[in-house]
């Protein structure tokens, strides 16, 4: 999210070769004994990724010009309200779950407590209690077509997420800088061969199917609003992507993540209720 967003790579044509975008998930260890159903689903995903690359409506650049998505300015405009809600969430920062607490697959790239999350939406499934804490944030992300995931992504001081790629290229990712400590050159994200620096209240839109890594080498916490949304695609890829994204929520690895989040949510809000009801005096 540097001033360089305007001169980052322009979208390549949709029929260009998938240079730099591998159709596998480097950085995510394969399952040892996937079930037949899982193997079938993974085969469909691999086929769909090639389709998505070929029929991408806006090409396949690693990083997009924000002007490509007019709604980005509307989300940026809500920054003061979103930041205020985030500050209230961070009062209980130590109790927030790490990403791997929710999604165990993340253990292949993060095993410490340096990457925390606060989900509003995961794979289209709402966290009603978290949304109730952040109504303005929820209102802002509703402006994003094809919204699939929305959360606060919290990097503790010193966190470095190693190079990896996302599990599926049918979504694009938005980061909006919420808390970006100084010095700016000590924290960044690399997407393929482009290094981008977050700015508070500014959007960065990229394709996480390219290899990327992120780091916070400052002594303060970095937070971004983290959103996944449907990649704009032409037919037939658009239909296949719609079907896969709606089926994904029924797969064991997504169900596990949703169940883990429900368990955390139950404990988190039970503790808050107990605190409110404690005897006074």
C-alpha positions in Angstrom: 0.0 0.0 0.0 2.7 2.4 -0.9 2.4 5.3 -3.2 3.8 2.8 -5.7 0.4 1.2 -6.1 -0.2 3.3 -9.2 2.9 2.0 -10.9 2.8 -1.6 -9.9 2.4 -4.2 -12.6 -0.5 -3.6 -14.9 -2.9 -6.5 -15.4 -1.6 -9.0 -18.0 -3.9 -10.5 -20.6 -6.1 -13.3 -19.4 -4.6 -15.7 -22.0 -1.0 -15.1 -20.9 1.0 -18.0 -19.5 0.7 -18.6 -15.7 4.2 -17.1 -15.1 5.0 -17.1 -11.4 1.6 -18.7 -10.4 2.1 -22.4 -9.6 -0.9 -24.6 -9.4 -0.1 -26.2 -6.1 0.3 -24.9 -2.6 3.9 -24.3 -1.8 4.3 -23.7 1.9 1.3 -25.8 2.8 2.2 -29.4 3.5 0.1 -32.0 1.7 -2.2 -34.2 3.8 -0.6 -37.5 4.6 -3.7 -39.7 3.9 -6.4 -37.6 2.2 -9.7 -39.4 1.9 -11.1 -40.3 -1.5 -13.6 -37.4 -1.3 -10.8 -35.0 -0.4 -8.6 -36.3 -3.2 -11.5 -35.8 -5.6 -12.2 -32.3 -4.4 -8.5 -31.4 -4.6 -8.4 -32.6 -8.2 -11.4 -30.4 -9.1 -9.6 -27.4 -7.5 -6.5 -28.0 -9.5 -8.5 -28.1 -12.7 -10.5 -25.0 -11.7 -7.3 -23.0 -11.0 -6.2 -23.4 -14.6 -9.7 -22.3 -15.7 -9.6 -19.3 -13.4 -6.2 -18.2 -14.8 -7.4 -18.5 -18.4 -10.7 -16.7 -18.0 -9.7 -14.0 -15.6 -11.7 -10.9 -16.4 -9.0 -8.5 -15.3 -5.9 -10.4 -16.1 -3.6 -12.0 -13.5 -1.3 -9.4 -12.1 0.2 -10.2 -8.7 -0.9 -6.7 -7.4 -3.8 -4.7 -8.8 -4.3 -1.0 -9.3 -6.9 0.1 -6.8 -8.7 2.0 -9.5 -9.7 -1.3 -11.0 -12.1 -1.8 -8.0 -14.1 1.5 -7.5 -15.5 0.2 -4.1 -11.9 0.3 -2.7 -12.3 4.1 -2.1 -15.5 3.5 -0.2 -13.9 1.0 2.1 -10.9 3.4 2.7 -13.3 6.2 3.6 -14.6 4.1 6.5 -11.1 3.8 8.0 -11.8 6.1 11.0 -14.9 4.1 12.1 -13.2 0.8 11.5 -10.1 1.9 13.4 -12.2 2.9 16.4 -13.9 -0.5 16.5 -10.5 -2.2 16.2 -9.1 -0.3 19.2 -12.0 -1.7 21.3 -11.2 -5.3 20.0 -7.5 -4.8 20.9 -8.4 -4.2 24.6 -8.5 -8.0 24.8 -5.6 -8.6 22.3 -4.0 -11.3 24.4 -7.2 -13.4 24.3 -7.5 -13.3 20.5 -6.8 -16.6 18.7 -3.8 -17.2 16.5 -4.6 -18.1 12.9 -3.5 -21.7 13.4 -5.9 -21.9 16.4 -8.7 -21.5 13.9 -7.2 -23.1 10.7 -4.7 -25.9 11.6 -3.3 -25.8 8.0 -1.6 -22.6 8.9 0.7 -24.5 11.2 2.9 -25.2 8.2 3.8 -21.5 8.0 3.1 -20.1 11.5 3.5 -21.9 14.9 4.1 -19.1 17.3 1.6 -16.6 18.8 2.6 -13.7 16.5 -0.3 -13.9 14.0 -3.7 -13.2 15.7 -7.1 -12.9 14.1 -10.6 -11.5 14.7 -13.0 -12.9 12.2 -16.2 -11.3 11.1 -16.7 -13.8 8.2 -15.0 -17.0 7.1 -15.8 -18.7 3.8 -19.2 -16.9 3.8 -20.1 -18.0 7.4 -20.7 -15.0 9.7 -19.5 -14.6 13.3 -22.6 -12.8 14.6 -21.1 -11.9 17.9 -17.9 -10.5 16.4 -20.0 -8.5 13.9 -22.0 -7.1 16.7 -18.7 -5.6 18.1 -17.8 -4.1 14.8 -21.0 -2.9 13.0 -19.3 -0.2 11.0 -16.6 -2.5 9.8 -19.3 -5.0 8.7 -21.1 -2.2 6.9 -18.0 -1.2 5.1 -17.1 -4.7 3.8 -20.6 -5.2 2.5 -19.6 -2.9 -0.3 -17.2 -5.6 -1.6 -18.8 -7.8 -4.3 -18.3 -11.5 -3.8 -17.2 -11.1 -0.1 -16.0 -14.4 1.3 -13.8 -13.7 4.3 -13.3 -10.6 6.5 -11.1 -10.3 9.6 -8.5 -8.2 11.4 -5.1 -9.7 10.8 -2.7 -8.8 13.7 1.0 -9.2 13.4 2.8 -8.9 16.7 6.3 -7.3 16.8 8.9 -9.4 15.1 6.5 -11.6 13.2 7.7 -12.9 9.8 5.4 -15.0 7.7 7.6 -17.1 5.3 7.0 -17.4 1.6 3.9 -19.4 0.7 0.9 -19.2 -1.6 -2.8 -19.3 -0.9 -4.7 -22.6 -1.4 -6.9 -21.4 -4.4 -6.7 -18.7 -7.0 -10.5 -18.1 -7.2 -10.3 -15.2 -4.7 -8.3 -12.0 -4.5 -7.2 -10.4 -1.3 -7.6 -6.9 0.1 -5.6 -5.4 2.9 -6.5 -2.0 4.4 -3.9 -0.7 6.7 -5.3 -0.1 10.2 -2.3 0.2 12.5 1.0 0.6 10.7 3.9 1.4 13.0 7.1 3.2 12.0 9.7 2.8 10.6 7.8 1.9 7.4 10.8 0.1 5.9 10.7 -2.5 8.7 7.4 -4.0 7.7 6.1 -5.0 4.3 4.6 -7.7 2.1 6.2 -9.2 -0.9 3.9 -10.5 -3.6 5.9 -12.4 -6.3 8.7 -9.8 -7.0 6.9 -6.7 -5.8 7.4 -5.3 -2.3 4.5 -3.2 -0.9 4.3 -1.2 2.2 1.0 -0.7 4.1 -0.4 2.7 4.9 -3.1 3.5 7.4 -6.4 3.9 5.7 -5.1 2.7 2.3 -6.0 -0.4 0.3 -3.7 -3.0 -1.2 -5.4 -5.6 -3.5 -3.3 -8.6 -4.6 -3.6 -12.2 -5.7 -2.4 -14.5 -2.9 -2.1 -17.4 -5.3 1.3 -15.9 -6.1 4.1 -16.6 -3.7 4.1 -14.0 -1.0 5.6 -13.3 2.4 5.0 -10.6 5.0 7.0 -9.2 8.0 6.8 -6.8 10.9 10.3 -6.1 12.1 9.2 -3.2 14.3 8.6 -3.3 18.0 4.9 -2.5 17.7 1.8 -4.3 16.5 0.7 -4.1 12.9 -3.0 -4.6 12.0 -4.7 -4.8 8.6 -8.3 -5.4 7.6 -8.0 -8.6 5.7 -10.6 -9.6 3.1 -11.0 -12.3 0.5 -13.4 -11.8 -2.4 -14.3 -13.6 -5.5 -11.9 -13.0 -8.4 -13.7 -11.4 -11.4 -14.0 -14.2 -13.9 -15.6 -14.8 -17.3 -17.9 -17.8 -18.1 -17.4 -20.8 -17.6 -14.8 -20.1 -14.9 -17.2 -17.8 -13.0 -19.8 -20.6 -12.7 -17.2 -23.2 -11.6 -15.7 -20.8 -9.1 -19.2 -20.1 -7.7 -19.9 -23.8 -7.2 -16.6 -24.5 -5.6 -16.8 -21.6 -3.2 -20.2 -22.7 -2.1 -19.1 -26.4 -1.7 -15.9 -25.5 0.1 -17.7 -24.8 3.4 -18.7 -28.5 3.6 -15.2 -29.8 3.3 -13.6 -31.3 6.5 -10.8 -28.7 6.7 -13.2 -25.7 6.4 -15.7 -27.3 8.8 -12.9 -27.8 11.3 -11.9 -24.2 11.1 -15.5 -23.0 11.6 -15.9 -25.4 14.6 -12.6 -24.1 16.1 -13.8 -20.5 15.8 -17.2 -21.3 17.4 -15.4 -22.8 20.4 -13.1 -19.8 20.8 -16.1 -17.4 20.4 -18.1 -19.3 23.0 -15.2 -19.0 25.5 -14.3 -15.4 24.6 -17.8 -14.0 25.1 -18.6 -16.2 28.2 -15.6 -14.6 29.9 -16.8 -11.1 28.9 -20.2 -11.9 30.3 -18.7 -13.2 33.6 -16.6 -10.0 33.9 -19.7 -7.8 33.4 -21.6 -9.8 36.0 -19.0 -9.9 38.7 -19.9 -8.5 42.1 -19.1 -4.9 42.6 -17.5 -3.3 45.6 
